[in-house]
Amino acid sequence: IDGSLKFDGATTPQYLKRALSAGNRKTWTMSYWFKYDSTTNARRYISTGYNADGNTYGWYIGDNSNRITFNDTGTNSANYNIRPNALLRDNGWYHLVFVLDTTQSSSDDRVRIYVNGVQQTSFHTNTRPNQDATGNMNRSGHVLSIGAWNLGGTYNDGLEGQIAQFYHIDGQGLDASYFGFTDPLTNTWKPKKYT
């Protein structure tokens, strides 16, 4: 689709990267549209897995057995590992929203995942962060990569797929309605521009 990026990392990982400056490590939102060109297991395709202190694990979004995985473990992490039961098995477009807000008093509100506008409430893996925990995303010195997993400065797990309308909102925990809407004629989830 117009405005999407196609990653073909079957043999050599392709990725975007940028060094992160200090941001809010307790509250942020990430939203994007995603399409698999090839469904594979255990791909980590958005990450901040390397920094000057030698932490080679850190934070990532990926998939494992066709389930989305949202993870922050290792040095200076918020220690969460969330994997909904919902399976993403077809090669159509999905809208994914990931929210971290460890300031919330309820552990269920500290990490939220939305798939096509629907908040996920049934989990295969459900390890939640402590209140006010700080994570590896938005940590100064980390490198954010999109399209591959940055493991100790080496890029692995190249994505075979497409990503469009990528947003990273620092300091706000936003739900899916900020990025999409249900079309009243087709009852399908559609993108809208974030303002």
Secondary structure as the mmCIF struct_conf table of DSSP 4:
data_model
#
loop_
_struct_conf.conf_type_id
_struct_conf.id
_struct_conf.beg_label_comp_id
_struct_conf.beg_label_asym_id
_struct_conf.beg_label_seq_id
_struct_conf.end_label_comp_id
_struct_conf.end_label_asym_id
_struct_conf.end_label_seq_id
TURN_TY1_P TURN_TY1_P1 ASP A 2 GLY A 3
STRN STRN1 LEU A 5 ASP A 8
BEND BEND1 ALA A 10 THR A 12
STRN STRN2 LEU A 16 ALA A 19
HELX_LH_PP_P HELX_LH_PP_P1 LEU A 20 SER A 21
BEND BEND2 ALA A 22 ALA A 22
BEND BEND3 ARG A 25 LYS A 26
STRN STRN3 THR A 27 TYR A 36
BEND BEND4 ASP A 37 SER A 38
BEND BEND5 ASN A 41 ALA A 42
STRN STRN4 ARG A 43 SER A 47
TURN_TY1_P TURN_TY1_P2 ALA A 52 ASP A 53
BEND BEND6 TYR A 57 TYR A 57
STRN STRN5 GLY A 58 ASN A 64
TURN_TY1_P TURN_TY1_P3 SER A 65 ASN A 66
STRN STRN6 ARG A 67 THR A 73
BEND BEND7 GLY A 74 GLY A 74
TURN_TY1_P TURN_TY1_P4 THR A 75 ASN A 76
STRN STRN7 TYR A 80 PRO A 84
BEND BEND8 ASN A 85 ASN A 85
BEND BEND9 ASP A 90 GLY A 92
STRN STRN8 TRP A 93 ASP A 101
TURN_TY1_P TURN_TY1_P5 THR A 102 THR A 103
BEND BEND10 SER A 105 SER A 106
HELX_RH_AL_P HELX_RH_AL_P1 SER A 107 ARG A 110
STRN STRN9 VAL A 111 VAL A 115
TURN_TY1_P TURN_TY1_P6 ASN A 116 GLY A 117
STRN STRN10 VAL A 118 GLN A 119
STRN STRN11 PHE A 123 THR A 127
HELX_LH_PP_P HELX_LH_PP_P2 PRO A 129 ASN A 130
TURN_TY1_P TURN_TY1_P7 GLN A 131 ASP A 132
BEND BEND11 ASN A 136 ASN A 136
TURN_TY1_P TURN_TY1_P8 MET A 137 ASN A 138
TURN_TY1_P TURN_TY1_P9 SER A 140 GLY A 141
STRN STRN12 VAL A 143 ILE A 146
BEND BEND12 GLY A 147 ALA A 148
STRN STRN13 TRP A 149 LEU A 151
TURN_TY1_P TURN_TY1_P10 GLY A 152 GLY A 153
STRN STRN14 THR A 154 ASN A 156
BEND BEND13 ASP A 157 ASP A 157
STRN STRN15 GLU A 160 ASP A 170
TURN_TY1_P TURN_TY1_P11 GLY A 171 GLY A 171
HELX_RH_3T_P HELX_RH_3T_P1 ALA A 176 TYR A 178
TURN_TY1_P TURN_TY1_P12 PHE A 179 PHE A 179
STRN STRN16 GLY A 180 THR A 182
TURN_TY1_P TURN_TY1_P13 PRO A 184 THR A 186
STRN STRN17 TRP A 189 PRO A 191
#
